[in-house]
Amino acid sequence: ENLIILIFYLANIYLCYRIAKRKNRNTTLVIISAVFFHLLALIVLLLMKEKPLPTSTLAPDMRRCEICGNVFLSSMAICPKCKGKTFSQNLKEASKAIAAVLVIIVVIGLVVRLFRSDQQSVSSRLSENSNQEQPKSNSEATSYKVGEVVKTDYFQVTVNNVYLTRELKTGNEFIDEKYNTKLGNSIFLVIDATVKNIDSESRYFPNGILIANYNGKELKYDKAEDIVGYTFMYEQLNPLIEKTSKVVFRVPNELSGPLFWIPGRSSEKIFLGDSEMLVRTSD
């Protein structure tokens, strides 16, 4: 559209220049008027009469055109300025030129519109395909519940139980002392889960991400506690083999609101419950 306007703008200036030259008007002033007043300058110029040239004594070999008043050599058959055409004839030719320019502008406008329409259609289809293929975000992922089976790309995951505790009992007193005595104002969230490898080769199962909504803000805990016997990370599961273990996250003691777990290599969310409603016990 901007290109069409520019073409029409320049065509109007050129046409004003040609008419001004034919009517013996100041071409510089006319061009400036066309730049600032556009079509209004053209209309005013068309209504103006031709300005006669100042009378002067002609040389013996010169003569004056009866149509435009231009002085030219007597040996020339017609006036080189107006070509022997009257103002009405020039106006008709100018009208034809304007009509041709308008037709060209309309055609260019239609081509540009069709091209943009095709681009928008292609962009729309690409956007739809992108939306269909894009994996679900954390906020859009399907929410499952404790006890429900969740299938990921490689695993089948079931959360058996969820609880909060300030005391882990791994059976190793050194590990227990290391973790239980450094809690401070935090607490352990323990996810008891069963994982089954449904792929055709052995796989490691990542601990996943814990999502907490606290005071309207989403918190992501993507680092589980690295505790021997309380993780899936140190053992590859062969195809169709399942294992039950625990995933432990250290969270603030004052944490409140809904809790979700996204298992490793998955976009599905499992609703663990509200932190205030979870059982607080020793492991």
N, C-alpha and C positions, 0 to 999 in steps of 0.2 A: 504493500500500500504506500509506503514512503517513497518507493521508486516511482510509482505512478504519479504521485504528487510532484516529484522533482521534474519528471519529463514534461508534465503539463505546465509547470512553472517556467521552465526554460523555453518551451515552445511559445508561450505567451509573450515573453520578452523579445524573442526573435521576430515574431509577427509584428509587434509594436514598432520595432526598429525598421522593418521593411516598409510599413505603411507611412511612418514618419519621413522616411527618405523620399518616398513617392510624393508626399504632400509638401515637400520642402520645409519640414519642421525641424526643430533642433533635436537631433537624434540622441544626444547625451542626456538632455532633459527628459526626453520620452523614456529612455531606458531606466533612468532613476525612478520615474513615476511608475513604470511597470514593475520594478523591484518592490516598491512599497505598497502600491495600490492594486497590483495584479489585474484582474479582469476589468475593473473600473477604469483603469488607464486605457485599455484597449477600446472600451465602449466610447469613452470621451474622444479618443483619437479618430474613431470611425465617423463620429458626428462632426468633427472639425472639417472646414473647407480647406481646399488646397491653397497654400500661401504663394501668391505670385512673386516671381523673382524681380528684383529691382531693375528698372529700365536702364539701358545703357546703349551707347552707340556700338553697333555690331561691326566687326571687321567684314570686308567684302566677301571673304570666303566662309563666313559663319551665318547661321540662321537660327531662329528661335522656334521651339516646338509649340504648336498651337494647343496641344493637350496639357502638357505639364510645365511649359515655359522654359524648358532646359535649352541651353545654347549649345549647338554642335556644328560640325563641319557641313557645309552645303553639299559636299560630295557624298555624304552618307544618305542612304535611301530613307531610313527611319530613325527616330530618336533612340539613342542607345540607352536612355534612362527608362522611358515608359514603354518602349517597343511599339509605339503607336496605339496603345490601348487606352481606352477611357477609364475614368475612375470606377464606373459601374462594372466594367469588364474585370478590372483588377479586384474589385470587391467580391465578384462571383468566384474568381480564382482563389482568393483568400478564404472564402467560405468553404470551398471544396477542400482546401488544405486543412482548415480547422476540423472539418468533418472526418478527414482521413486520420488526423492525429487523435481525435476522440475515439474512433474505431480501434486504432492501435492500442490506446490506453485501456479500453474496455477488454480487449482480447488479453492483454498482459495481466490485467486484474483477475480475469477468470482463470488464467493459467496459474497465477500465484495462489489464488484461493484453493484450486484443486490440489496443488502441490502441498499446501499447508494442511489441507484436510487429510490427505494420504499420510503425511507425517504424523498427525495427531492420532490417526487410526492405528498406525504401526506402533507408536509409543504406548497407546492404550493397551494393545495386545501384549506388548512386552511387559508392561506393568502388571497385567493380569497374570501372565505366566510367572513373573518374578514373585508375585504374592502367593501363587499356588505352590511354588517350589521352595520358598523360603521357610526354613524350620521355625517352629513356634518359639516365641520369646518366653521368658520366665513368667510374664504376666498373662500370656495368652495360652500357655500350655494347659493341657487337660489335668484336672486335679483328681487324684485317686485318694482312697482312704486306707487306713491301717487294715491289713488282712486281705486287701484286694491284690490280684496278680497284675503286675505291670510288665509289658513286653517292650524291650528296647531293641537296638539293632543286633546285639549279640547275647543279651541276657534276659532272663525272666526273674523279676524281683518281687518279693513279698515282704512287707514289713510286719513282723510278728508282734512287736511290743515297743513302746517308747516310754522312757521315764527319765527323771532328773535325779542326780545323786551327787553327794559331796565326798563319797568314799567308794573307790573302785577296789574290787577284790579279784586280782588276776591270778592269785596263787603264788605270786613272786613278791616277797616282802620288800625287796629292793625297788622294784617297779612301783609297787603301791606307795611306798614312802616318798618316792620321787615325785609322783603326781599328786597324791592326796594332801601333802603338806605345803603345797605351793599354790593352792587355789585362791586364797585371799577373798575378794568379794565376787568370785566367779563360781560356776557350778558346771558339772558335766551333764550334757544331754546324750543319752545312750539310745541308739537305734539298733534293735535286735532284728536282723533281716536274714532271709533265705534267698540265695542267689543261685540260679541254674544257667549253665552255659548252653545256649540253643544254637550256637554257631557250629561250623564244620571243623574248627581247629581250636586249640587251646587259647585261652584269653585271660588277661589280668582284668580284674574288676576295680575301677577307681572308686574312691570313697564318695565322690559326688560333692554337692553343694547344699548347705543348709540356708534356707531363706527365712528371715524373720521380719515381720512388719511391726516396728516399734515407734509409737507416737507419730504414725503417718509416714514414716520413712522406711524404705526397704533396706535391710541389712543383709549382706551376703557373707557367709562363712565358708570359704572354699579350702580351708586348711583343717583337716581332721587331725586328732591327736594320734601320733605315731606310737601306738602301744602294741607290743607283741601279744597276740591272742585276741586283740580287740580291733582287728582290721582285716580287710580282704587283700591288701596290697602285696603281701609277700608270697602269694601262692597263685599259680596259674591253674585255672579250672579247665579240664579236658572237656570235649564235647559231651553234652547230656549229663554232666556231673554237677551236683548241687552241693552247696555248703551253707551252713548257718553260722553266722558270726555277728560281731557287733561293730558299729561305727560310732566313734565318740567325738563330739564337738565340745569345746570349752566355750561357754557363753556367760554373759553377765548375770549375776544372781537376780538383779531387778528386771530382767527381760520379761516383757509381757506382750500378749497378742498372739495371733496365729503363727504357726510354724509349718514350713514345708521343706521336704527333702527332694532334691533332684538327683537320682542315682547317676553314677558315672556313665558317660556315653549315652546320655538320654536328654530329651527336652521335656519329659513328662514330670509333673509335680505330684508328690504324695503328701496329702494333708496329715500332719502328725497330731494336730490338736492345738488348743490354746495353751500357752505355757502355764497359765494359772491353774488349769485343770489337770495337768500332767501329774502323775504320782511322783512324790519326792521320797526317795528311799535310799538305802545302802545297797550296793550291787550284790 
